[in-house]
Amino acid sequence: MPATCVVGLQWGDEAKGKIVDILGDKHDFVVRYNGGANAGHTVVWGDRKFALSLLPTGVLKPHVKSVIGNGVVVYPPRFIEEVEKLRSGGVSVGANLVVSEHAHTIFPYHMEEERLAEADGDGKIGTTGRGIGPCYQDKVGRRFGVRVGELLHPKHLRERLNYIVPFKNRILAAFGIGAKAFDANQLCDEYLGYAEFLKPHVADTPKLLNDALAAGKNILFEAAQGSLLDIDHGTFPYVTSSSSLPSGIWPGSGVPARAVSRIIGILKAYTTRVGRGPFPTELDDGPDGIGNRIRTIGREFGTVTGRPRRVGWFDAVAARYTATLADVDVISIMLLDVLSGLKELKICTAYELDGERITHFPSDSFRLERCKPVLETVPGWSEDITTARKLADLPAAARNYVDRIAGILGKKVAFVSVGPDRDQTIVP
């Protein structure tokens, strides 16, 4: 199969990186097609742990060419930081890492714009503060966007920034007291320095990828964030600024949709989300409650920000919605081991909205926040399952839980993760 996509079906942080790492052995390319340095992936190799936010997970494999597609927004200092950190950790990074010349560039004024916008309590969304949303705004607004390839042309870049920065300073000043102002020439000099580091990695990635397909190479697409954060189909406005569903592959990489022949949906055995927004199954039951227990055992803190994630029961209504939108072929259930020791578990199978029971997902936040979960109770298990390597090794209650989720979604299970290490993965 020429191309496979790994996509999260919840609000992100579903442990996609582990599955991308496993599948990467059988692929020639791993491609990020959306998001920016707000997409944390943690990969564990034995006693080594790698945390990535901008670079594709495939960069850990020297034989794989990792591609940051045109649909990603790139903050050059973060790119450099991640590359140098990997190199210092013994990971070879060179021609195996490519950045699209048409990916858009994040500048400090984007972060300042986001900081000022998030300071408004009523309008706060709960972003990572990395300038990603404002950069996407400039991309679709067309006037102020700067692509990575433009950094390689000093005269052109200086002209662009001398046009853009005065506008940005006026916009920032309109936010009120405390806004930073930026100098166009200083920014240009700074980014021309970054360009020297970036230059060996910048390429025409749509051509690279389509040539690879024509040559019979295998491509693995790695979605950032989760499907419930998709700009069009997620819980707007508490979403990301890009298409995190597989539908983002075509515009975000230049690879035609028909080239993708397999889509794997990744789900946690429970649900989490970061930042603000409605969360029907949230377990907000205090420091001694089940929610905090799951958060602690599952180490549910953001890879990028360190923020504690909100935790709740598995939401099958939301998962069925995203599995349909993503048209997944199979699902992977991650962090099943985190639920060990709970006497009973709950699965949300429907909502009550204004007194009516519904089984469809209302993605509008103002409606979703009025939804109350209809919960089905199933038995838990007390056994440690981290040494299980096949489904038969799991206690009956754990197998039944996996089967129940698969049955509700109507999808087969491709992987079950019972721990952070690569070998703690069951392939049914």
N, C-alpha and C positions, 0 to 999 in steps of 0.2 A: 504494500500500500504506500503510495507516494507521500502522503502527508497525514499526520495525526494531530489533533488538538487536545490539550489538557486544559480544562476550564473548571473553575470553582463555581459551585451551584448555590452558595450561601452569600454571606456578606464579606467574603474574603477570609484569609488566614486558615484555609482548609487543609493545609499541608500539601499543596500542589507540588512544591519543590521536590519532595521526596519521590513522587511518582515520575516527575520529569527526569530526575536523576537516574531512576531505574530504567526508564524507557530510552534515555539518551544513549545507552550502549548500542542500541539497534538503529540509531539515526545518524545521518551525516551532518545535519544542521539542526540547531535549536534556535527558535526565533521568538523574541518579544515583539508584540504588535500594538501594545497600548500601554498607557500609564506612564509613570516616571519613577523617581526615587522614593515613591511612597508604597512600593509593592515589596514587602519583606518576604524573602524566601530563606528558610533555614534548612541546611542539608548537613546531616551527620554522617561522617565516614569514620567508623571505629571510635577513637578517642579525639577526633578532630571535628570541629563544628565550624561551619562557614555560614555567615549571615550576609545575604546580598539584598540590595534594594533596587538597583538599576540594571545591573548586568544579568543576562540570562543565566539560569542554573547550569546550562550546558558548558559554560566557560571553565568549569572544573575538569572537563575532559579535553585534553589536548588534541585528540583525534577528531573532535567535533568542532565545526565552525559555528560560533555563536553570533547571532545577528540581532542588533537593536534596530527595529524597523522604523519606517517613516512615521508611523502612528504614535511613537513614543516621544515624550518631551525630555530633553537631556540637560542636566545641570553639569557642566564640564568639571567643576571641582569635585563633585561626587563621583563622576566617572573615573577621574584620576585617582581619587582616594581608594576606591574599590579595587582598581587594577593594581595599585602599588601594595595594598594590603595582601592581595592574593599572591603577588610575586614574593613578598617577604615571607609568606607562609609556604613557599615552595611550589606554588602552582604556576605553571608556564602560561603566560598570556602574551600573545603576539599577533601573528597573522590569523590566529583562530578566533579573534574577536573583531567584528565589523559593525560599524555604525552607519546608518543611512544618511546620505548627504542631505536628505529632505526631512529628517527629523527636526523638530523645532527646538530652539535653545532657550533655556531658562536664564534670566538675568536677575541681579539683586533687586531691581525695581519690582519684579513679579512677587518676590517674597514680601517686600514692604507693602505692596498693595493687598496681599492676602492678610498680612498681620493687622493692617488697619481695618479691613473688612470684618475680620474675626473678632475684633475688639468690640463690635456692636453686639451686645448681648441678645437682642431680639432677632438679629439676622444671622447669628452664628450657626455654622453648619457642623463644625467640629473637624476641620481639616488637619493635615499634618503640618501645615505652615511652610511648605517647601516651594511655593510659587507655581504649583502645577496647574491649578485652575486658571489663574490669570494668564499663564502662557498659552493654554488652549484657547482662552478668549481672544488673545492676539492672533492666534492662528486662524480662527474662523472669521475674525474681524478684518483680516487681510492687511491692514495698514501697518501694523507694528510688529508682525511676526518676523523672526530672523531664523533661518535654517542653519543647521550645522555646517553645510557646505559653504555658506557665506562667510564663515569665520576664516576660511582659507584664502580670502581675497581682501587684503588689508585696506586698500583704497575704498573698495565698495563698502566694507564693514564700517569704516569711519564715516562715510557719507550717510549710511543708514542710521547709525546711532546719533549722529548730529541732527538728524530729522526726528528720530523717535524720542530721545531723552527729554528734550524741552516739553514735549506733549506730556510725557509721563510725570515730569516734575509738577506740572500744573494740575494733573489729575490727582496726584498724591497730596498736594497742598490743599485740595478741596476737601479732603477727609478731615482736616482740622489741625490743631496744634500737635506737634510731635512728629510730623511726617518728615522722613529723610528726603534730601534732594541729592541727585546724582550728577556727576560730571561725565559728559559723553566721551571726551578724549581719554579720561582715566579708565573708563570701562572698556574702551576699545583696546587700549594697551594691555589691560589685564586679560581680555579674552583672546587677543592675538598670541599671548603667552600660552594659554590653554590650547590654542589651535596647533601649536607645534607638537604637543603631546598627542592630540587627537588625529593629526594628519595621516599617520600610517594606517589608521583604522577606518577612515571614511571612504565609503564606496557607494556606487549605484546599486543598492540592494535589491530592488525589483528585478533588475537584469540578472544579478547574481543568483537569485533564488529561482527564477524561471529557467535560466540556463541549467541550474542544478536539476530541476525536475525533468527537463528534456534529456539530461544525461542519465536519468534513472536513479538519482539520489533520493534519499528519504529525508523528509523534513518534519520536525516536531515543533508545533506552535505552543507557546507557553503564555496563557492569559494572565494578566495581572489583575489584582483585586478579585471580586466575586461577581456573579451574574446579578445579584440583587443590588449591586452598585452601578450597574450599567446606566449610562447617561440617559438613554431613551426608555429602557424597560425596568429600571430599578426603582427604588423607593424615593423618587424625586421629592424635594431637592437634596435629600441626604444621600447623595450618590457621588461617584467620581466623575471626572470630566471627559471620559472616553468610553468607547464601546468595549466592555469587558466580556461580552458574549462572543462566540465564534464568528458572529456576523461582522466583527471588527477586523477579521483577518484580511479580507480583500482590500479594503481601503487602507488598513494599517501596515500592509506588507507588500501589496502589489501582486500577491499570489491569488489567482482566481479561486473562487469558492469551490468549484467542482474538483479541484485538486485535493481537497480534504476528504478523505474517505473513511476516517474513524474519529469519533469525538468521545473522549472519556470525561465524565463528570465527577468531580471530587467533592465529597461531603464529609464533614465531621459527624461523629456518632451523636453529637449534640449540636447546639447552635451558638455562635458568638457573633458579636459585631463590635466595632470600635466607633467612638464618636456618637453624635446625637442621631435621633431618628426613632421611629416606632419599632418595637420589638415584642410581638405578642406573647412569646413563650419565655420571656426573661424571668430569671430566678433572682429577684431582688429581695433575698431573704436574710440579709445581714451577715456578719462575719462568721457566725457559726452555722450558716445554712448550707444547703446543697450547692447553690451557685458558687459560693466562695470555695467550697471543697473542690469542685470541678476546676475552677480557675487555678487553684494552687497546684493540684496534681497535674493538670494539663499544661502548666506554665503558660497560662493565657495572658501574656503581656506582649505588646506590639514589638515585632522585630525592628521596625524603623523608629518608633517613638518611645517604646517602653511603657506606653499607657496600658493600664489594666483593661482587658476586654470584658465586655458585658457577656454574661453567660445565660443560656436557657436550654430548655428541652428541645429535642429534635422537632423541627417544624416541617412536617410532610406536605402541608399545603403550599408553602413557599418552595420547597424542593421540587414538587411536581410541576409547578409553574416554570421554574428555570430549566428543569430537565426537558420540558417541552420546547421552550424557546431555543435552547441550545441544541435540540435534536440529538441528545446523547445516545450513543450506542450501548454503553455500559457505564456503571458507576463504581466508584471506589469509596469505601467507608473507612475513614481515618480516625485514629485516637480512640479506638474501641476500648483499649486497656484502661483509659482514664475513668471509665464508668464502673470498673470492678469495685466491689465492696458495697454497692448500693443495693438495698433489699428490693426496691422496685424502681422502675423507670417509667417515664411518660413520653408519649408521642402525640403531637398535635395533629389531628386528622381533619379538623374543620375549625371554622371561626363562627362566633356569634357577632353579627354586625347589626346594631340597632334592633335587637330582638329577633333577627332572622339568622338561621343557620346557613352558612355558605361553605362551599368547598373550593371555590376559586379564589385566587390571590388578588386583592385590590392593591395595586402597586402605588397608588396615590397615597402619600403619607397622611394626609388629613383624614382619609378614610381608614387606613390601616391602624392608625393610633386609637381608633374606636373599637377595634376588633378584640374580642376575648377568645382565648384558645379553648377548643374542645379537646380534652386530653384523654387518651386511652392509656390505661395502666397495664404494664407488662412486668413479669418477674425479672429481677436483677440476678446477679451472681456474685459470689464471694471469692471465687478462685482467682489466683494470679494467672493471667493469660499471656504474659509477655514472652513466654517460651513456645507458644503455639506456632506451628509452621504449616499446618493444614487445618481445614475447617473441622475435621474430626477431632482435633486436639482441643477445640473450644468446648466449654460446658454447654449443656443443652440450652440454657437460658440465653447465652451469648449468641449461639447459632440462630435461635428463634428470633432474637432481636434483629440480627442482620437480615434474616429472611423476611421479617415483617416490613422493614424499610424497603427492601427490594420489591416486595409484593405490592405495596402501596404505590410505588413509583412505576411499577411495571417494567423494571429494567434488571438485567443480569448484573451480577457483581464480578468485577474484574480483579480487584485487590481489596484486602482487609488489612489495615495496619494495626499492629498490637504493640508498638513501641517506636522510638525515634530512629533506630538503626535501620540500615537498608535491609538486613536479613530478618528484621522483625516485620515481615510483610507476607501475608498469605495470598497465594494465587490459586483460587479455586479451580 
